[in-house]
């Protein structure tokens, strides 16, 4: 069984506030004891610490079709927009 997990996580790194967007594909075995996870998309955006507010951390399961649509986007800003639109649906 496959599961697609979309994440948006905010954290502080050195002097900057960082937002990590990621899409992972998880494969479950029949016994559900072994889960293999592979990261399909990973984007890190740094923002000046004094100008940003913390983002809401989100972990969301999405459909295979949504994941495939995200993988077709090559422009980082468009990808971030699309990820945020899925998260806020």
GROMACS elastic network, one bead per residue, 0.5 to 0.9 nm:
[ bonds ]
;  ai    aj funct       b0    kb
    1    26     6  0.82399   500
    1    27     6  0.57773   500
    1    28     6  0.53508   500
    1    29     6  0.70639   500
    1    30     6  0.79223   500
    2    25     6  0.68038   500
    2    26     6  0.56697   500
    2    28     6  0.65014   500
    2    64     6  0.83603   500
    3    24     6  0.82175   500
    3    25     6  0.58056   500
    3    26     6  0.50922   500
    3    27     6  0.65511   500
    3    28     6  0.80619   500
    3    61     6  0.68965   500
    3    62     6  0.75709   500
    3    63     6  0.77242   500
    3    64     6  0.78074   500
    4    23     6  0.69041   500
    4    24     6  0.56884   500
    4    26     6  0.62487   500
    4    27     6  0.89893   500
    4    60     6  0.82774   500
    4    61     6  0.55773   500
    4    62     6  0.54713   500
    4    63     6  0.65802   500
    4    64     6  0.67159   500
    4    66     6  0.89605   500
    4    67     6  0.68536   500
    5    22     6  0.80420   500
    5    23     6  0.56517   500
    5    24     6  0.51572   500
    5    25     6  0.64216   500
    5    26     6  0.75633   500
    5    59     6  0.66685   500
    5    60     6  0.55952   500
    5    62     6  0.62003   500
    5    63     6  0.89644   500
    5    67     6  0.87997   500
    6    21     6  0.75683   500
    6    22     6  0.58239   500
    6    24     6  0.65681   500
    6    58     6  0.77525   500
    6    59     6  0.57020   500
    6    60     6  0.51020   500
    6    61     6  0.61721   500
    6    62     6  0.68147   500
    6    67     6  0.85757   500
    6    83     6  0.79289   500
    6    87     6  0.82894   500
    7    20     6  0.76600   500
    7    21     6  0.56063   500
    7    22     6  0.51612   500
    7    23     6  0.64019   500
    7    24     6  0.83404   500
    7    57     6  0.75138   500
    7    58     6  0.54586   500
    7    60     6  0.63991   500
    7    61     6  0.88835   500
    7    83     6  0.88469   500
    7    87     6  0.87846   500
    8    19     6  0.68975   500
    8    20     6  0.56297   500
    8    22     6  0.66559   500
    8    55     6  0.81442   500
    8    56     6  0.77000   500
    8    57     6  0.54926   500
    8    58     6  0.51466   500
    8    59     6  0.67060   500
    8    60     6  0.89505   500
    8    83     6  0.85505   500
    8    84     6  0.84554   500
    8    87     6  0.85879   500
    9    18     6  0.82856   500
    9    19     6  0.57036   500
    9    20     6  0.51702   500
    9    21     6  0.66182   500
    9    22     6  0.86612   500
    9    55     6  0.73048   500
    9    56     6  0.73568   500
    9    58     6  0.65837   500
    9    59     6  0.83251   500
   10    17     6  0.71454   500
   10    18     6  0.56758   500
   10    20     6  0.62497   500
   10    21     6  0.88905   500
   10    54     6  0.64358   500
   10    55     6  0.57686   500
   10    56     6  0.74357   500
   10    57     6  0.64436   500
   11    16     6  0.87417   500
   11    17     6  0.59222   500
   11    18     6  0.53569   500
   11    19     6  0.64877   500
   11    20     6  0.80929   500
   11    54     6  0.80006   500
   11    55     6  0.88647   500
   12    15     6  0.73417   500
   12    16     6  0.59773   500
   12    18     6  0.57811   500
   12    19     6  0.86355   500
   12    49     6  0.79243   500
   13    16     6  0.54380   500
   13    17     6  0.60649   500
   13    18     6  0.63981   500
   13    46     6  0.87451   500
   14    17     6  0.81189   500
   15    48     6  0.74516   500
   15    49     6  0.63799   500
   16    46     6  0.61634   500
   16    47     6  0.58576   500
   16    48     6  0.51343   500
   16    50     6  0.83310   500
   17    45     6  0.85109   500
   17    46     6  0.59305   500
   17    47     6  0.54160   500
   17    48     6  0.62077   500
   17    50     6  0.85113   500
   17    52     6  0.71632   500
   17    53     6  0.85813   500
   17    54     6  0.80067   500
   18    44     6  0.66824   500
   18    45     6  0.56739   500
   18    47     6  0.61985   500
   18    48     6  0.86433   500
   18    49     6  0.84787   500
   19    43     6  0.81119   500
   19    44     6  0.57415   500
   19    45     6  0.52296   500
   19    46     6  0.64757   500
   19    47     6  0.80395   500
   19    54     6  0.88329   500
   19    55     6  0.76859   500
   20    42     6  0.71081   500
   20    43     6  0.57376   500
   20    45     6  0.65251   500
   20    46     6  0.88369   500
   21    41     6  0.76576   500
   21    42     6  0.57323   500
   21    43     6  0.51189   500
   21    44     6  0.64596   500
   21    45     6  0.83400   500
   21    80     6  0.75373   500
   21    83     6  0.79101   500
   22    39     6  0.70718   500
   22    40     6  0.74411   500
   22    41     6  0.51599   500
   22    43     6  0.63743   500
   22    44     6  0.87132   500
   23    38     6  0.86698   500
   23    39     6  0.59415   500
   23    40     6  0.54716   500
   23    42     6  0.66722   500
   23    67     6  0.76432   500
   23    70     6  0.87855   500
   24    37     6  0.64739   500
   24    38     6  0.54982   500
   24    40     6  0.54082   500
   24    41     6  0.70203   500
   24    42     6  0.87316   500
   25    36     6  0.81886   500
   25    37     6  0.56166   500
   25    38     6  0.53505   500
   25    39     6  0.63702   500
   25    40     6  0.68518   500
   25    67     6  0.88781   500
   26    35     6  0.64363   500
   26    36     6  0.55875   500
   26    38     6  0.65034   500
   26    39     6  0.87330   500
   27    34     6  0.83033   500
   27    35     6  0.56522   500
   27    36     6  0.52162   500
   27    37     6  0.64079   500
   27    38     6  0.86492   500
   28    31     6  0.78765   500
   28    32     6  0.55068   500
   28    33     6  0.77205   500
   28    34     6  0.62508   500
   28    36     6  0.67390   500
   28    37     6  0.88802   500
   29    32     6  0.50789   500
   29    33     6  0.68157   500
   29    34     6  0.57985   500
   29    35     6  0.66687   500
   29    36     6  0.85459   500
   30    33     6  0.79888   500
   30    34     6  0.86115   500
   31    34     6  0.73755   500
   32    35     6  0.67825   500
   39    42     6  0.69795   500
   40    71     6  0.77830   500
   41    70     6  0.86004   500
   41    71     6  0.75622   500
   43    76     6  0.77494   500
   43    80     6  0.81950   500
   46    49     6  0.86680   500
   47    50     6  0.85511   500
   47    51     6  0.72850   500
   47    52     6  0.65154   500
   48    51     6  0.55160   500
   48    52     6  0.65140   500
   49    52     6  0.57660   500
   49    53     6  0.81838   500
   50    53     6  0.83169   500
   52    55     6  0.86948   500
   54    57     6  0.87670   500
   55    58     6  0.89576   500
   58    87     6  0.73932   500
   59    87     6  0.87026   500
   60    87     6  0.73402   500
   62    65     6  0.82614   500
   62    66     6  0.63270   500
   62    67     6  0.68442   500
   62    86     6  0.86121   500
   63    66     6  0.52402   500
   63    67     6  0.63388   500
   63    68     6  0.86838   500
   64    67     6  0.50486   500
   64    68     6  0.61152   500
   64    69     6  0.86286   500
   65    68     6  0.50867   500
   65    69     6  0.61979   500
   65    70     6  0.87117   500
   66    69     6  0.51337   500
   66    70     6  0.63428   500
   66    71     6  0.87799   500
   66    86     6  0.85411   500
   67    70     6  0.51666   500
   67    71     6  0.63337   500
   67    72     6  0.89154   500
   68    71     6  0.50840   500
   68    72     6  0.65277   500
   69    72     6  0.52883   500
   69    73     6  0.70609   500
   70    73     6  0.55402   500
   70    74     6  0.86820   500
   70    79     6  0.66883   500
   70    82     6  0.73753   500
   70    83     6  0.76503   500
   71    74     6  0.75766   500
   71    79     6  0.86700   500
   73    76     6  0.78015   500
   73    78     6  0.70705   500
   73    79     6  0.59505   500
   73    82     6  0.89358   500
   74    77     6  0.89979   500
   74    78     6  0.78596   500
   74    79     6  0.72023   500
   75    78     6  0.54108   500
   75    79     6  0.61861   500
   75    80     6  0.88086   500
   76    80     6  0.62126   500
   76    81     6  0.86541   500
   77    80     6  0.51632   500
   77    81     6  0.62510   500
   77    82     6  0.86701   500
   78    81     6  0.50602   500
   78    82     6  0.61627   500
   78    83     6  0.85985   500
   79    82     6  0.51010   500
   79    83     6  0.61032   500
   79    84     6  0.85575   500
   80    83     6  0.50950   500
   80    84     6  0.61223   500
   80    85     6  0.85528   500
   81    84     6  0.51917   500
   81    85     6  0.61475   500
   81    86     6  0.87485   500
   82    85     6  0.50188   500
   82    86     6  0.62831   500
   82    87     6  0.86383   500
   83    86     6  0.52195   500
   83    87     6  0.62437   500
   83    88     6  0.87345   500
   84    88     6  0.61342   500
   84    89     6  0.86649   500
   85    88     6  0.52197   500
   85    89     6  0.62339   500
   86    89     6  0.53471   500
